[in-house]
């Protein structure tokens, strides 16, 4: 099974799902450049969400490649 999710990782999940606002998403992307732990959280959520079926919600874009 996957590694357990650390507390506070919900922002990474929201980023992967495209649910953060424009400014929050930009700020998060900036933090990703220098925060290895944050990148690991994003990779975790991309893996978790990659097997989910579904369509994009209006106004949101999926950041992961799975369908």
C-alpha positions in Angstrom: 0.0 0.0 0.0 1.0 3.7 -0.3 2.8 5.7 2.2 0.6 7.5 4.8 -0.3 11.1 4.1 1.3 13.7 6.3 -1.0 16.2 8.1 -1.4 19.4 6.1 -1.0 17.6 2.8 -4.5 18.6 1.6 -3.1 21.6 -0.2 -1.0 19.3 -2.3 -4.1 17.3 -3.1 -6.0 20.4 -4.0 -3.2 21.6 -6.2 -3.1 18.2 -8.1 -6.9 18.4 -8.6 -6.7 22.0 -9.8 -8.9 23.3 -7.0 -6.6 26.1 -5.7 -7.3 29.6 -6.8 -5.1 31.2 -9.4 -2.9 33.1 -6.9 -2.7 30.1 -4.5 -1.8 27.8 -7.3 1.0 30.1 -8.5 2.4 30.4 -4.9 2.2 26.6 -4.5 4.1 26.1 -7.8 6.8 28.5 -6.6 7.1 26.5 -3.3 7.4 23.3 -5.3 10.6 24.5 -6.9 12.5 24.5 -3.5 10.6 22.1 -1.3 11.4 18.4 -1.9 8.9 17.2 0.7 6.1 19.2 -1.0 7.0 17.7 -4.4 6.8 14.2 -2.8 3.3 15.0 -1.6 2.3 16.1 -5.1 3.7 12.9 -6.5 1.8 10.9 -3.9 -1.5 12.6 -4.8 -0.9 12.3 -8.5 -0.5 8.5 -8.0 -3.6 8.3 -5.8 -5.8 10.2 -8.3 -4.4 8.7 -11.5 -6.6 5.6 -11.3 -9.8 7.6 -10.6 -12.3 7.8 -13.5 -14.2 10.9 -14.2 -14.4 14.1 -16.0 -13.0 17.5 -15.3 -15.1 19.8 -13.2 -16.0 23.0 -15.0 -13.4 25.7 -14.3 -10.9 23.2 -12.9 -8.1 21.5 -14.7 -6.6 18.2 -13.6 -2.9 18.3 -13.1 -2.4 14.6 -13.2 -2.3 12.6 -16.4 -4.6 9.7 -15.4 -8.1 9.1 -16.6 
